[in-house]
Amino acid sequence: MKKITIAIDGFSSCGKSTMAKDLAKEIGYIYIDSGAMYRAVTLYSLQQGIFGADGIDEVRLQQEMEQIHISFQLNATTGRPDTYLNGVNVEQQIRTMEVSSHVSPIAALPFVREAMVKQQQEMGKAKGIVMDGRDIGTTVFPDAELKIFVTASPEIRAQRRYDELKAKGEQANLQEILENVKQRDYIDQHRETSPLRKADDALLLDNSQLTIAEQKEWLYQQFNRLTQSDC
């Protein structure tokens, strides 16, 4: 069976990563979390003091981009890839509220996006991948055979994020998370480079009222529809 490229884009906290990971595991494809790459750059910036009182030190970050090496390694316990920043597993650190509240300004920087897109395109040359993010179907892989655009209401997405953080034992404020979700939506849609938008040929999935199992079944149907028709 011919391998294809699957691009899953959408708003923050829509469950894109969970959907993409599950689909990749189900069909034997490689999963790449593009959002984790931007989160890793954000974590690096926080750790190195690149965020200051006046915002991001863009000159310094651009100078240090070549020092930021992001990779993925399969976690034998979870069966899913973990994110590594300069050889260190940062999968848990990049999922914190602190990183979430700083990632959109970092991801909006043209030189950061250029560097990440270049890495992502290199990862996907052989096809047989599922990648999720904000601009996968529009910028990274505009020729992807299957494109999905995921959305849900800000309130539902904030609640999901809140539940996720509480389940990890972390402090969380629902109103603060909701404001963060709305702010990220605005920044993602209005940034100059590769703004978040639905590709013309992408399938729209509003998962506000869907269970994970229902999403998984819907995605698998779309994959079969394409791959079986090519047989």
Residue frames as a rotation matrix with the C-alpha (Angstrom) as fourth column:
MET 1
0.576 0.817 0.000 0.00
0.817 -0.576 0.000 0.00
0.000 0.000 -1.000 0.00
LYS 2
-0.101 -0.613 0.784 1.36
0.561 -0.685 -0.464 3.39
0.822 0.393 0.413 -1.01
LYS 3
-0.230 -0.052 -0.972 2.29
0.942 -0.263 -0.209 5.58
-0.244 -0.964 0.109 1.97
ILE 4
0.312 0.399 0.862 0.84
0.577 -0.800 0.161 9.07
0.755 0.448 -0.480 2.26
THR 5
-0.872 -0.489 0.009 1.42
0.325 -0.593 -0.737 12.21
0.365 -0.640 0.676 4.31
ILE 6
0.205 0.954 -0.217 -1.26
0.814 -0.043 0.579 13.14
0.543 -0.295 -0.786 6.85
ALA 7
-0.808 -0.438 0.395 -1.40
0.218 -0.844 -0.490 16.76
0.548 -0.310 0.777 8.06
ILE 8
0.186 0.858 -0.478 -3.54
0.893 0.055 0.446 17.61
0.409 -0.511 -0.756 11.10
ASP 9
-0.789 -0.404 0.463 -3.89
0.242 -0.897 -0.369 21.33
0.564 -0.179 0.806 11.87
GLY 10
0.284 0.957 -0.060 -6.08
0.561 -0.115 0.820 23.23
0.778 -0.267 -0.569 14.28
PHE 11
0.433 0.012 0.902 -6.43
-0.476 -0.846 0.239 25.37
0.766 -0.533 -0.360 17.36
SER 12
-0.662 -0.722 0.199 -4.60
-0.504 0.233 -0.832 24.83
0.554 -0.651 -0.518 20.66
SER 13
-0.800 0.260 0.540 -5.95
-0.417 0.407 -0.813 22.21
-0.431 -0.876 -0.218 23.09
CYS 14
0.111 0.836 -0.537 -8.12
-0.993 0.116 -0.026 20.55
0.041 0.536 0.843 20.44
GLY 15
0.430 -0.012 0.903 -6.58
-0.339 0.925 0.173 17.16
-0.837 -0.380 0.393 21.09
LYS 16
0.710 -0.186 -0.679 -4.68
-0.689 0.019 -0.725 17.15
0.148 0.982 -0.115 17.79
SER 17
-0.317 -0.948 0.010 -1.66
-0.919 0.305 -0.250 15.43
0.234 -0.089 -0.968 19.27
THR 18
-0.359 0.266 0.895 -3.70
-0.475 0.773 -0.420 12.64
-0.804 -0.576 -0.151 20.86
MET 19
0.718 0.696 -0.017 -5.55
-0.318 0.305 -0.898 12.06
-0.619 0.650 0.441 17.60
ALA 20
0.542 -0.577 -0.612 -2.38
-0.775 -0.060 -0.629 12.10
0.326 0.815 -0.479 15.52
LYS 21
-0.486 -0.751 0.446 -0.48
-0.868 0.473 -0.150 9.80
-0.098 -0.461 -0.882 17.89
ASP 22
-0.074 0.550 0.832 -3.30
-0.331 0.773 -0.541 7.26
-0.941 -0.315 0.125 18.01
LEU 23
0.860 0.418 -0.294 -3.75
-0.385 0.152 -0.910 7.28
-0.336 0.896 0.291 14.24
ALA 24
0.182 -0.886 -0.427 -0.04
-0.920 0.000 -0.392 6.88
0.347 0.465 -0.815 13.59
LYS 25
-0.577 -0.378 0.724 0.14
-0.691 0.698 -0.186 3.93
-0.435 -0.608 -0.664 15.99
GLU 26
0.275 0.820 0.502 -2.94
-0.285 0.568 -0.772 2.33
-0.918 0.069 0.390 14.42
ILE 27
0.973 0.185 -0.138 -1.68
-0.168 0.156 -0.973 2.52
-0.159 0.970 0.182 10.83
GLY 28
0.538 -0.826 0.168 2.04
0.735 0.557 0.387 2.02
-0.414 -0.084 0.907 11.52
TYR 29
0.558 -0.319 0.766 3.12
0.414 -0.693 -0.590 5.54
0.719 0.646 -0.255 10.52
ILE 30
-0.497 -0.758 -0.422 5.68
0.828 -0.268 -0.493 7.83
0.261 -0.595 0.760 12.16
TYR 31
0.670 0.739 -0.062 4.19
0.711 -0.617 0.337 10.57
0.211 -0.270 -0.939 14.34
ILE 32
-0.559 -0.816 0.144 5.82
0.742 -0.570 -0.352 14.01
0.369 -0.090 0.925 14.49
ASP 33
0.464 0.681 -0.567 4.55
0.868 -0.476 0.138 16.62
-0.175 -0.556 -0.812 16.97
SER 34
-0.100 -0.523 0.846 5.46
0.671 -0.663 -0.331 19.94
0.735 0.535 0.417 15.34
GLY 35
0.674 0.434 0.598 3.95
-0.118 -0.736 0.667 21.86
0.729 -0.520 -0.445 18.26
ALA 36
0.873 -0.403 -0.276 6.38
0.432 0.372 0.822 20.14
-0.228 -0.836 0.498 20.60
MET 37
0.005 -0.907 0.420 9.23
0.968 -0.101 -0.230 21.57
0.251 0.408 0.878 18.54
TYR 38
0.003 0.066 0.998 8.02
0.092 -0.994 0.066 25.14
0.996 0.092 -0.009 19.10
ARG 39
0.931 0.337 0.142 7.44
-0.129 -0.061 0.990 24.34
0.342 -0.940 -0.013 22.76
ALA 40
0.551 -0.801 -0.234 11.02
0.827 0.489 0.277 23.09
-0.108 -0.346 0.932 23.00
VAL 41
-0.268 -0.599 0.755 12.34
0.644 -0.694 -0.322 26.35
0.716 0.400 0.572 21.54
THR 42
0.417 0.521 0.745 10.15
-0.231 -0.731 0.642 28.18
0.879 -0.440 -0.184 24.05
LEU 43
0.956 -0.104 -0.274 11.48
0.292 0.428 0.855 26.11
0.028 -0.898 0.440 26.95
TYR 44
0.054 -0.991 0.119 15.04
0.980 0.029 -0.199 26.83
0.194 0.128 0.973 25.81
SER 45
-0.174 -0.076 0.982 14.24
0.255 -0.966 -0.030 30.55
0.951 0.245 0.187 25.69
LEU 46
0.784 0.506 0.359 12.80
-0.243 -0.282 0.928 30.48
0.571 -0.815 -0.098 29.21
GLN 47
0.796 -0.516 -0.316 15.74
0.598 0.592 0.541 28.50
-0.092 -0.619 0.780 30.57
GLN 48
-0.145 -0.946 0.290 18.32
0.979 -0.179 -0.097 30.79
0.144 0.270 0.952 28.97
GLY 49
-0.140 0.129 -0.982 16.66
0.562 -0.806 -0.186 34.07
-0.815 -0.578 0.040 29.98
ILE 50
-0.845 -0.148 0.515 15.77
0.532 -0.343 0.774 35.06
0.062 0.928 0.368 26.43
PHE 51
0.254 0.931 0.263 12.40
0.655 -0.366 0.662 36.23
0.712 0.005 -0.702 27.73
GLY 52
-0.785 -0.545 -0.295 12.95
0.594 -0.526 -0.609 39.55
0.176 -0.653 0.737 29.52
ALA 53
-0.363 0.641 -0.677 10.92
0.447 -0.517 -0.730 42.43
-0.818 -0.567 -0.099 30.90
ASP 54
-0.299 0.184 -0.936 10.80
-0.646 -0.761 0.057 43.91
-0.702 0.622 0.346 27.40
GLY 55
0.751 0.623 -0.220 9.76
-0.600 0.504 -0.622 40.65
-0.277 0.598 0.752 25.74
ILE 56
0.802 -0.415 0.429 11.82
0.475 0.880 -0.035 38.29
-0.363 0.232 0.902 23.60
ASP 57
0.126 -0.850 -0.512 15.45
-0.474 -0.505 0.721 39.04
-0.871 0.152 -0.466 22.86
GLU 58
0.911 0.397 0.110 15.01
-0.095 0.461 -0.882 38.18
-0.401 0.793 0.458 19.18
VAL 59
0.507 -0.796 -0.331 18.59
-0.765 -0.240 -0.597 38.98
0.396 0.556 -0.731 18.19
ARG 60
-0.368 -0.664 0.651 19.99
-0.890 0.454 -0.041 36.59
-0.268 -0.594 -0.758 20.78
LEU 61
0.259 0.541 0.800 17.49
-0.271 0.836 -0.478 33.83
-0.927 -0.093 0.363 19.96
GLN 62
0.950 0.089 -0.298 18.26
-0.307 0.114 -0.945 34.05
-0.050 0.989 0.136 16.26
GLN 63
0.119 -0.989 -0.085 21.98
-0.922 -0.078 -0.380 33.81
0.369 0.123 -0.921 17.02
GLU 64
-0.547 -0.349 0.761 21.40
-0.736 0.634 -0.238 30.71
-0.399 -0.690 -0.604 19.18
MET 65
0.512 0.847 -0.144 18.96
-0.814 0.425 -0.396 28.84
-0.274 0.320 0.907 16.92
GLU 66
0.268 -0.478 -0.836 21.77
-0.584 0.610 -0.536 26.66
0.767 0.632 -0.116 15.59
GLN 67
-0.780 -0.570 0.258 22.41
-0.523 0.367 -0.769 25.50
0.344 -0.735 -0.585 19.17
ILE 68
-0.176 0.817 0.549 18.83
-0.801 0.205 -0.562 24.25
-0.572 -0.539 0.619 19.58
HIS 69
-0.774 -0.138 -0.618 18.61
-0.499 0.733 0.462 20.61
0.389 0.667 -0.636 18.53
ILE 70
-0.077 0.851 0.519 15.20
-0.882 0.185 -0.434 18.92
-0.465 -0.491 0.736 18.75
SER 71
-0.726 -0.137 -0.674 14.63
-0.483 0.799 0.358 15.22
0.489 0.586 -0.646 18.24
PHE 72
0.340 0.873 0.350 12.08
-0.934 0.269 0.235 12.53
0.111 -0.407 0.907 19.05
GLN 73
-0.789 -0.552 -0.269 12.72
-0.497 0.831 -0.250 9.16
0.362 -0.063 -0.930 20.66
LEU 74
0.078 0.866 -0.495 10.19
-0.243 0.498 0.833 6.39
0.967 0.055 0.249 21.16
ASN 75
-0.354 -0.058 0.933 9.15
-0.934 -0.019 -0.356 5.86
0.038 -0.998 -0.047 24.78
ALA 76
-0.800 -0.044 -0.598 9.04
-0.171 0.973 0.157 2.10
0.575 0.227 -0.786 25.34
THR 77
-0.864 0.481 -0.146 6.51
0.300 0.261 -0.918 2.48
-0.403 -0.837 -0.370 28.15
THR 78
-0.153 0.848 -0.508 3.97
-0.271 -0.530 -0.803 4.68
-0.950 0.015 0.311 26.37
GLY 79
-0.063 0.064 0.996 4.69
0.804 0.595 0.012 3.50
-0.592 0.801 -0.089 22.85
ARG 80
0.870 0.368 0.329 4.82
0.489 -0.737 -0.467 7.15
0.071 0.567 -0.820 21.77
PRO 81
0.019 -0.937 0.350 7.70
0.727 -0.227 -0.648 9.51
0.686 0.267 0.677 20.96
ASP 82
0.570 0.022 -0.821 9.09
0.685 -0.565 0.460 11.85
-0.454 -0.825 -0.337 23.62
THR 83
0.860 -0.229 0.456 10.58
0.135 -0.759 -0.636 15.25
0.491 0.609 -0.622 22.79
TYR 84
0.359 -0.827 -0.432 14.29
0.882 0.149 0.448 15.82
-0.306 -0.542 0.783 23.40
LEU 85
0.972 -0.136 0.190 15.95
-0.076 -0.953 -0.294 19.22
0.221 0.271 -0.937 23.60
ASN 86
0.223 -0.973 0.052 19.71
-0.821 -0.216 -0.528 19.05
0.525 0.075 -0.848 23.10
GLY 87
-0.455 -0.443 -0.772 19.68
-0.190 0.896 -0.402 15.40
0.870 -0.036 -0.492 24.15
VAL 88
-0.983 0.139 0.123 17.51
-0.112 0.085 -0.990 15.88
-0.149 -0.987 -0.068 27.26
ASN 89
-0.496 0.868 -0.018 13.98
0.738 0.432 0.518 14.49
0.457 0.244 -0.855 27.57
VAL 90
-0.984 0.154 -0.087 11.71
-0.095 -0.874 -0.477 17.52
-0.150 -0.462 0.874 28.05
GLU 91
-0.627 0.778 -0.023 8.36
0.379 0.331 0.864 15.91
0.680 0.533 -0.502 27.24
GLN 92
0.103 0.683 -0.723 6.85
0.990 0.001 0.143 16.87
0.099 -0.730 -0.676 30.62
GLN 93
-0.446 -0.375 -0.813 8.48
0.574 -0.817 0.063 20.30
-0.687 -0.438 0.579 30.89
ILE 94
-0.999 0.008 0.047 7.14
0.032 -0.606 0.795 21.52
0.034 0.795 0.605 27.55
ARG 95
-0.343 0.938 -0.058 3.54
0.569 0.256 0.781 20.74
0.747 0.235 -0.622 28.57
THR 96
-0.477 0.129 -0.870 3.46
0.824 -0.278 -0.493 23.16
-0.305 -0.952 0.026 31.53
MET 97
0.632 0.774 -0.028 1.28
0.744 -0.616 -0.259 26.26
-0.217 0.143 -0.966 31.69
GLU 98
0.277 -0.616 -0.738 4.41
-0.008 -0.769 0.639 28.44
-0.961 -0.171 -0.218 31.73
VAL 99
-0.779 -0.561 0.280 5.49
0.227 0.164 0.960 27.14
-0.584 0.812 -0.001 28.34
SER 100
-0.169 0.812 0.558 1.91
0.981 0.194 0.014 27.30
-0.097 0.550 -0.830 27.01
SER 101
0.692 0.503 -0.517 1.66
0.527 -0.842 -0.114 30.97
-0.493 -0.194 -0.848 27.89
HIS 102
0.154 -0.727 -0.669 4.89
-0.333 -0.676 0.658 31.84
-0.930 0.121 -0.346 26.05
VAL 103
-0.309 -0.407 0.860 4.87
0.500 0.700 0.511 29.57
-0.809 0.587 -0.012 23.01
SER 104
0.594 0.632 0.497 2.72
0.736 -0.178 -0.653 31.63
-0.324 0.754 -0.571 20.60
PRO 105
0.835 -0.326 -0.444 5.06
-0.374 -0.927 -0.023 34.68
-0.404 0.185 -0.896 20.51
ILE 106
-0.213 -0.940 0.268 8.02
-0.378 0.332 0.864 32.36
-0.901 0.082 -0.426 19.89
ALA 107
-0.215 0.198 0.956 6.16
0.657 0.754 -0.008 30.44
-0.723 0.626 -0.292 17.17
ALA 108
0.811 0.584 -0.039 5.25
0.396 -0.596 -0.698 33.73
-0.431 0.550 -0.715 15.47
LEU 109
0.245 -0.803 -0.543 8.89
-0.442 -0.591 0.675 34.64
-0.863 0.075 -0.500 14.83
PRO 110
0.809 0.143 -0.570 9.70
-0.588 0.180 -0.789 34.14
-0.010 0.973 0.230 11.11
PHE 111
-0.101 -0.939 -0.329 13.24
-0.860 0.249 -0.446 32.83
0.501 0.238 -0.832 11.71
VAL 112
-0.538 0.013 0.843 11.96
-0.610 0.684 -0.400 30.26
-0.581 -0.729 -0.360 14.25
ARG 113
0.527 0.817 0.233 9.26
-0.361 0.464 -0.809 29.06
-0.769 0.342 0.540 11.87
GLU 114
0.567 -0.376 -0.732 11.74
-0.781 0.034 -0.623 28.86
0.259 0.926 -0.275 8.99
ALA 115
-0.519 -0.843 0.144 14.09
-0.835 0.463 -0.297 26.69
0.184 -0.274 -0.944 11.04
MET 116
-0.394 0.437 0.808 11.31
-0.429 0.690 -0.583 24.39
-0.813 -0.577 -0.085 12.29
VAL 117
0.682 0.683 -0.261 9.64
-0.517 0.199 -0.832 24.01
-0.517 0.702 0.489 8.88
LYS 118
0.163 -0.724 -0.671 12.96
-0.903 0.165 -0.397 23.04
0.398 0.670 -0.626 7.34
GLN 119
-0.771 -0.438 0.462 13.43
-0.614 0.703 -0.360 20.32
-0.167 -0.561 -0.811 9.97
GLN 120
-0.053 0.862 0.504 9.85
-0.383 0.449 -0.807 19.11
-0.922 -0.236 0.306 9.59
GLN 121
0.679 0.288 -0.675 10.07
-0.719 0.078 -0.690 18.84
-0.146 0.955 0.260 5.81
GLU 122
-0.322 -0.873 -0.365 13.27
-0.858 0.432 -0.276 16.85
0.399 0.224 -0.889 6.14
MET 123
-0.679 0.122 0.724 11.53
-0.474 0.680 -0.559 14.46
-0.560 -0.723 -0.404 8.57
GLY 124
0.190 0.943 0.273 8.66
-0.267 0.317 -0.910 13.90
-0.945 0.100 0.312 6.14
LYS 125
-0.286 -0.370 -0.884 10.54
-0.913 -0.176 0.369 13.24
-0.292 0.912 -0.288 2.91
ALA 126
-0.974 -0.195 -0.114 9.89
-0.220 0.934 0.282 9.50
0.052 0.300 -0.953 2.99
LYS 127
-0.160 0.987 -0.012 6.13
-0.667 -0.100 0.738 9.94
0.727 0.126 0.675 3.64
GLY 128
0.039 0.249 -0.968 4.34
0.445 0.863 0.240 7.50
0.895 -0.440 -0.077 5.94
ILE 129
-0.883 -0.370 -0.288 4.03
0.427 -0.379 -0.821 10.21
0.195 -0.848 0.493 8.59
VAL 130
0.403 0.914 0.043 1.33
0.758 -0.360 0.544 11.90
0.513 -0.187 -0.838 10.63
MET 131
-0.743 -0.659 -0.116 2.23
0.629 -0.629 -0.458 15.45
0.229 -0.413 0.882 11.66
ASP 132
0.422 0.904 -0.073 0.10
0.872 -0.382 0.307 17.88
0.250 -0.193 -0.949 13.62
GLY 133
-0.640 -0.639 -0.427 0.49
0.723 -0.688 -0.053 21.60
-0.260 -0.343 0.903 14.18
ARG 134
0.031 0.619 -0.785 -0.75
0.181 -0.776 -0.605 24.97
-0.983 -0.123 -0.137 12.94
ASP 135
0.328 0.006 -0.945 0.58
-0.778 -0.566 -0.274 25.18
-0.536 0.825 -0.181 9.38
ILE 136
-0.394 -0.539 0.745 1.28
-0.096 0.830 0.550 21.60
-0.914 0.145 -0.378 8.32
GLY 137
0.069 0.528 0.846 -1.30
0.795 0.483 -0.366 21.45
-0.602 0.698 -0.387 5.54
THR 138
0.940 0.331 -0.089 -0.72
0.232 -0.805 -0.546 25.02
-0.252 0.493 -0.833 4.36
THR 139
0.647 -0.749 -0.143 3.06
-0.762 -0.643 -0.077 25.54
-0.034 0.159 -0.987 4.63
VAL 140
-0.139 -0.782 0.607 4.99
-0.684 0.519 0.512 22.41
-0.716 -0.344 -0.607 5.66
PHE 141
-0.834 -0.071 0.548 3.22
0.260 0.825 0.502 19.85
-0.487 0.561 -0.669 3.46
PRO 142
-0.354 0.729 -0.585 0.85
-0.698 -0.623 -0.354 21.72
-0.623 0.283 0.730 1.11
ASP 143
-0.255 0.215 -0.943 0.70
-0.835 0.443 0.327 18.57
0.488 0.870 0.067 -1.08
ALA 144
-0.849 -0.031 0.527 -0.26
-0.390 0.710 -0.586 16.22
-0.356 -0.703 -0.615 1.76
GLU 145
-0.805 0.535 -0.258 -2.78
0.068 0.515 0.855 13.63
0.590 0.670 -0.450 0.57
LEU 146
0.173 0.870 -0.462 -4.91
0.758 0.182 0.626 13.88
0.629 -0.458 -0.628 3.72
LYS 147
-0.820 -0.369 0.436 -5.44
0.066 -0.819 -0.570 17.18
0.568 -0.439 0.696 5.53
ILE 148
0.120 0.832 -0.542 -7.57
0.866 0.178 0.466 17.61
0.485 -0.525 -0.699 8.65
PHE 149
-0.628 -0.232 0.743 -8.43
-0.120 -0.914 -0.387 20.90
0.769 -0.332 0.546 10.36
VAL 150
-0.232 0.477 -0.848 -9.60
0.835 0.545 0.078 20.49
0.499 -0.689 -0.525 13.96
THR 151
-0.612 0.093 0.785 -11.63
-0.299 -0.947 -0.121 22.98
0.732 -0.309 0.607 15.96
ALA 152
-0.095 0.646 -0.758 -13.70
0.893 0.391 0.222 23.20
0.440 -0.655 -0.614 19.16
SER 153
0.733 0.427 0.529 -15.09
0.190 -0.876 0.444 26.04
0.653 -0.225 -0.723 21.25
PRO 154
-0.200 -0.850 0.487 -12.59
-0.349 -0.403 -0.846 27.96
0.916 -0.339 -0.216 23.43
GLU 155
0.170 0.342 0.924 -14.54
-0.978 -0.053 0.200 27.01
0.118 -0.938 0.326 26.57
ILE 156
0.979 0.202 0.016 -14.38
-0.203 0.978 0.058 23.29
-0.004 -0.060 0.998 25.83
ARG 157
0.441 -0.887 -0.135 -10.70
0.251 0.266 -0.931 23.48
0.862 0.377 0.340 24.96
ALA 158
-0.199 -0.479 0.855 -9.94
-0.680 -0.561 -0.472 25.37
0.706 -0.675 -0.215 28.17
GLN 159
0.562 0.485 0.671 -11.81
-0.820 0.431 0.375 22.77
-0.107 -0.761 0.640 30.21
ARG 160
0.927 -0.264 -0.265 -9.85
0.151 0.912 -0.381 19.96
0.342 0.313 0.886 28.57
ARG 161
0.032 -0.971 0.236 -6.58
0.013 -0.236 -0.972 21.71
0.999 0.035 0.005 29.31
TYR 162
-0.010 0.067 0.998 -7.65
-0.925 -0.379 0.017 22.34
0.379 -0.923 0.066 32.90
ASP 163
0.871 0.408 0.275 -8.59
-0.481 0.822 0.304 18.69
-0.102 -0.397 0.912 33.40
GLU 164
0.675 -0.685 -0.275 -5.29
0.268 0.574 -0.774 17.57
0.688 0.449 0.570 31.90
LEU 165
-0.214 -0.788 0.577 -3.23
-0.337 -0.495 -0.801 19.76
0.917 -0.366 -0.160 34.24
LYS 166
0.209 0.374 0.904 -5.23
-0.973 -0.010 0.229 18.75
0.095 -0.927 0.362 37.32
ALA 167
0.971 0.169 -0.171 -4.80
-0.174 0.985 -0.016 15.08
0.166 0.045 0.985 36.40
LYS 168
0.265 -0.954 -0.138 -1.03
0.348 0.229 -0.909 15.67
0.899 0.193 0.393 36.49
GLY 169
0.352 -0.064 -0.934 -1.33
0.936 0.017 0.351 17.22
-0.007 -0.998 0.065 39.94
GLU 170
-0.709 -0.641 0.294 -0.48
0.663 -0.748 -0.033 20.72
0.241 0.172 0.955 38.70
GLN 171
-0.373 0.548 -0.749 -2.07
0.366 -0.655 -0.662 23.97
-0.853 -0.520 0.044 39.88
ALA 172
-0.783 0.160 0.602 -4.54
0.583 -0.150 0.798 25.33
0.218 0.976 0.024 37.34
ASN 173
-0.492 0.650 -0.579 -7.01
0.017 -0.658 -0.753 28.19
-0.870 -0.380 0.313 37.04
LEU 174
-0.084 0.531 0.843 -9.79
0.861 0.464 -0.206 27.65
-0.501 0.709 -0.496 34.50
GLN 175
0.857 0.450 -0.253 -10.33
0.295 -0.828 -0.477 31.35
-0.424 0.334 -0.842 33.75
GLU 176
0.192 -0.887 -0.421 -6.61
-0.536 -0.454 0.712 31.90
-0.822 0.089 -0.562 33.27
ILE 177
-0.564 -0.377 0.735 -6.45
0.291 0.743 0.603 28.94
-0.773 0.554 -0.309 30.89
LEU 178
0.366 0.792 0.488 -9.46
0.817 -0.023 -0.576 30.22
-0.445 0.610 -0.656 28.92
GLU 179
0.810 -0.118 -0.574 -7.81
-0.220 -0.969 -0.110 33.62
-0.544 0.216 -0.811 28.46
ASN 180
-0.252 -0.966 0.049 -4.60
-0.414 0.154 0.897 31.90
-0.875 0.206 -0.439 27.37
VAL 181
-0.276 0.253 0.927 -6.52
0.691 0.723 0.008 29.81
-0.668 0.643 -0.375 24.83
LYS 182
0.762 0.641 0.094 -8.18
0.548 -0.559 -0.622 32.90
-0.346 0.526 -0.777 23.35
GLN 183
0.537 -0.644 -0.545 -4.89
-0.497 -0.763 0.412 34.81
-0.681 0.050 -0.730 23.27
ARG 184
-0.478 -0.735 0.481 -3.11
-0.056 0.572 0.818 31.94
-0.877 0.364 -0.314 21.52
ASP 185
0.165 0.628 0.760 -5.94
0.826 0.333 -0.454 31.70
-0.538 0.703 -0.464 18.98
TYR 186
0.918 0.219 -0.332 -5.57
0.064 -0.905 -0.421 35.38
-0.392 0.365 -0.844 18.13
ILE 187
0.148 -0.950 -0.277 -1.77
-0.637 -0.305 0.708 35.26
-0.756 0.072 -0.650 17.85
ASP 188
-0.421 -0.319 0.849 -1.84
0.261 0.854 0.450 32.03
-0.869 0.411 -0.276 15.82
GLN 189
0.314 0.674 0.669 -4.37
0.855 0.106 -0.508 33.42
-0.413 0.731 -0.542 13.33
HIS 190
0.985 0.161 -0.060 -2.84
0.131 -0.931 -0.340 36.90
-0.111 0.327 -0.938 12.97
ARG 191
0.200 -0.974 -0.110 0.91
0.118 -0.088 0.989 36.22
-0.973 -0.211 0.098 12.87
GLU 192
0.280 -0.155 -0.948 2.68
-0.803 -0.578 -0.142 37.40
-0.526 0.801 -0.286 9.74
THR 193
-0.556 -0.599 -0.577 4.37
-0.808 0.551 0.206 34.10
0.195 0.581 -0.790 8.90
SER 194
-0.723 0.265 -0.639 2.26
0.040 0.938 0.343 30.98
0.690 0.222 -0.689 8.27
PRO 195
-0.564 0.573 0.594 -0.87
-0.825 -0.375 -0.422 32.02
-0.019 -0.728 0.685 10.18
LEU 196
-0.810 0.358 0.465 -3.26
0.155 0.894 -0.420 29.34
-0.566 -0.268 -0.779 11.37
ARG 197
-0.170 0.814 -0.555 -5.92
-0.908 -0.349 -0.234 28.74
-0.384 0.464 0.798 8.74
LYS 198
0.270 0.367 0.890 -7.80
-0.002 0.925 -0.381 25.85
-0.963 0.101 0.250 7.19
ALA 199
-0.840 -0.534 -0.101 -6.31
-0.153 0.054 0.987 24.69
-0.521 0.844 -0.127 3.90
ASP 200
-0.304 0.764 -0.570 -8.82
-0.946 -0.312 0.087 24.81
-0.111 0.565 0.817 1.06
ASP 201
0.016 0.266 -0.964 -8.68
-0.544 0.811 0.215 21.04
0.839 0.521 0.158 0.62
ALA 202
-0.933 -0.352 0.072 -8.67
-0.232 0.438 -0.868 20.14
0.274 -0.827 -0.491 4.35
LEU 203
-0.100 0.895 -0.435 -11.52
0.421 0.434 0.796 18.25
0.902 -0.103 -0.420 6.00
LEU 204
-0.360 0.047 0.932 -13.07
-0.658 -0.720 -0.218 20.15
0.661 -0.692 0.290 8.92
LEU 205
-0.146 0.290 -0.946 -13.50
0.556 0.815 0.164 18.27
0.818 -0.502 -0.280 12.21
ASP 206
-0.151 0.197 0.969 -15.32
-0.722 -0.691 0.028 20.01
0.675 -0.696 0.247 15.07
ASN 207
-0.353 -0.087 -0.932 -14.69
0.283 0.939 -0.195 17.68
0.892 -0.332 -0.307 17.99
SER 208
-0.520 0.183 0.834 -16.50
-0.692 -0.663 -0.286 19.75
0.501 -0.726 0.471 20.63
GLN 209
0.247 0.761 0.599 -18.95
-0.948 0.317 -0.013 16.93
-0.200 -0.565 0.800 21.32
LEU 210
0.583 -0.079 -0.808 -16.94
-0.402 0.837 -0.372 13.92
0.706 0.541 0.456 20.17
THR 211
0.841 -0.373 0.393 -15.27
-0.208 0.447 0.870 11.30
-0.500 -0.813 0.298 22.33
ILE 212
-0.144 -0.969 -0.199 -11.68
-0.780 -0.012 0.625 10.23
-0.608 0.246 -0.755 21.65
ALA 213
-0.461 0.027 0.887 -13.01
0.252 0.963 0.101 6.91
-0.851 0.270 -0.450 20.34
GLU 214
0.609 0.765 0.209 -15.36
0.476 -0.143 -0.868 8.68
-0.634 0.628 -0.451 17.92
GLN 215
0.594 -0.489 -0.639 -12.55
-0.655 -0.755 -0.031 10.92
-0.467 0.437 -0.769 16.65
LYS 216
-0.428 -0.825 0.369 -10.30
-0.491 0.555 0.671 7.91
-0.759 0.106 -0.643 16.18
GLU 217
-0.111 0.487 0.866 -12.94
0.566 0.747 -0.348 6.08
-0.817 0.452 -0.359 14.15
TRP 218
0.852 0.452 -0.264 -13.60
0.100 -0.636 -0.765 9.14
-0.514 0.625 -0.587 11.97
LEU 219
0.252 -0.852 -0.458 -9.90
-0.821 -0.439 0.364 9.64
-0.511 0.285 -0.811 11.24
TYR 220
-0.532 -0.459 0.711 -9.38
-0.128 0.874 0.469 5.96
-0.837 0.158 -0.524 10.44
GLN 221
0.357 0.757 0.548 -12.29
0.573 0.285 -0.768 6.11
-0.737 0.588 -0.332 7.98
GLN 222
0.835 -0.086 -0.543 -10.73
-0.383 -0.800 -0.462 9.08
-0.394 0.594 -0.701 6.20
PHE 223
-0.208 -0.978 0.024 -7.38
-0.758 0.177 0.628 7.27
-0.618 0.112 -0.778 5.97
ASN 224
-0.401 0.109 0.910 -9.01
0.294 0.956 0.015 4.11
-0.868 0.273 -0.415 4.58
ARG 225
0.682 0.730 -0.045 -11.06
0.246 -0.287 -0.926 6.11
-0.689 0.620 -0.375 2.11
LEU 226
0.587 -0.534 -0.608 -7.87
-0.757 -0.629 -0.178 7.54
-0.287 0.565 -0.774 0.57
THR 227
-0.404 -0.896 0.186 -5.52
-0.776 0.443 0.449 4.59
-0.485 0.037 -0.874 0.77
GLN 228
-0.281 0.357 0.891 -8.01
0.228 0.927 -0.299 1.93
-0.932 0.118 -0.342 -0.31
SER 229
0.773 0.607 -0.185 -9.15
0.006 -0.299 -0.954 3.97
-0.635 0.736 -0.235 -3.28
ASP 230
0.338 -0.747 -0.572 -5.54
-0.919 -0.392 -0.031 4.02
-0.201 0.536 -0.820 -4.49
CYS 231
-0.217 -0.444 0.870 -5.16
-0.343 0.868 0.358 0.26
-0.914 -0.221 -0.340 -4.33
